[in-house]
Amino acid sequence: MSMLLSLILLALAILVAATLIAIRKQSRPRRIIREGKLLKSEMISLDGEMFYVEKVAFKDWHESLHFFYLISDRLGEGHPIVEQKWSYEDFCDITIRLDDYTYALNRQVEVIAFVRSFRPIPVDEFDRIARPLIM
C-alpha cells in the first residue's frame, strides 16, 4: 500500500511541476531576436514605464557583428522610423523610435542586447531611462 501511495505522490509532484513550467513559459514574452543563444528575456518596470529586455550571445565578435546588422534591418522592416540615434564610435549602438514603440539595440563584443518600450518615447528620454537596462 505504501508503494502505491508513493507512486501516486510522485506522479502528482511531476504533474504539478510540469504545470508550473508550462505556466511560466506561457507568461514569458515571445523572443524577438531569434538568432544566437538566449541569455536574458524579461519585463522590467522603470520610472513608470514597462520595458522588454533581451540579450543573446554569439560564438565570437565577428558573428555578433554580422547578426547585429541583420537584426537591426529586420526590426525596422515595414515600420516608418520617426527618430533614430546611432553611436558613431563603433556603429553598433542604435536607438530607434517607431510609431508604436521605441527600442535600442547594442552590440557588446559577443552579446547583442535589446530593450523595447511599449509606447513611443523620444530617443533622448528613452536612452536616459532604458539605457542602464542593457549596459
N, C-alpha and C positions, 0 to 999 in steps of 0.2 A: 504494500500500500504506500509506503513512504517513497518508493522508487517512482510510482505513478505520480504522486504529488510533486516530486522533484522535477519530473519531465514537464508537467503542466506549468509549474512556475518558470521553468527555463523557457518554454515556448511563449509564455506570456511576457517575459522580460525581453525576448527577441522581438516580439510584435510591438511592444512599447518603444523600444529603441529604433526600430525601422520607421515607425510613425513619426517620431521626433525628428529623425534625419530627413524624412520626406517633407515635413512642415518647414524645417529650416532651409532646405534647398528651394522651396517654392517662395519663401519670403525674401530671398536674396535677389537683388536686381540682375537682370539679364546682362551678361558680359558684352561690352561694347567693342573692346579690342580683342579680336578673335585670334590674332597671331601671338606667338610667344607663350611662356608659361605664366599662368596667373599667380601673382604674389599676394595681391590685396584687392578686395572688392567690398566696399562698404558705403553706407549712407551716413553722412555727418551733418549735424546741425551746428551752425556757427553764425554768430551775430544775427540771429533771427532768420537765416537762410538755410535751405537744405541743399546739400551737395552730394554728388555721387563721385567717389574716388576709386580709381582702378590703377593698379601697377602690374606690368608684365615684364618678364625677364627674357633675354635672348642669350645665345651661346657666346657671343662676343660683340664688341663695339661696332664692327662692320655690319653685322646682321641687324643690329638695332638701328643703325643709321639708315640702312636700306628700308626697313619697315617703317621708320618714322615718317618718311615722305609718302609712302603708300597709305599709311593710316591717316595722315593729315589730309590727303586728297579725298579719301573715302568719307571722312567725317563731314567735309564741306560739300560733298556732291549733292547737287539738286537744291541747295539752300542758298538764297542770296545772302552774301556777307554784308552786314550792316557796318561793322567796325572790326579792325584787326590790328594786332601789335606783334611784331617779330622782335626777337632779341638779335641784334646784329653781331654779337660776339661769336656765336657758332651756328646761327640759323636753325637751331634745334630746340627752340623755345617759342611757342606761339600762343597767343590768346585771341579768340575769335568770338564776336557777338553775332548771333543769327537772329532772325525774327522771334524765335521761340525760347532760346536759351543762350547762355554764354559758356564757353569751355576753354580750357588750357591744356596744351599738350607739351610735355617736356621730356627730352632725352637726357638720361643720366648715365652715361657710358653704356652699360649693357641693359639698362632698365628704361622703360618708357612709362611715364606717369601721366595720368589723365584725370582731370577734375571738371565736373559739369554742374551748372546750376539748373534750376527748374523754371526759371523765368529769365528774360533778357536783362542783364545787368551791364552797365557801361564798363568797358575794359579796365580802366584805371581802378574803379571801385572793386571790380571782380578780383583783380590782381592783389589789391590791398587785403581783401577778406580771404580769398581762397588759395592764394599762392603758398602760404605756410603749410597747407594740407599736402602738397606734393614735393616740398623741398626736404 
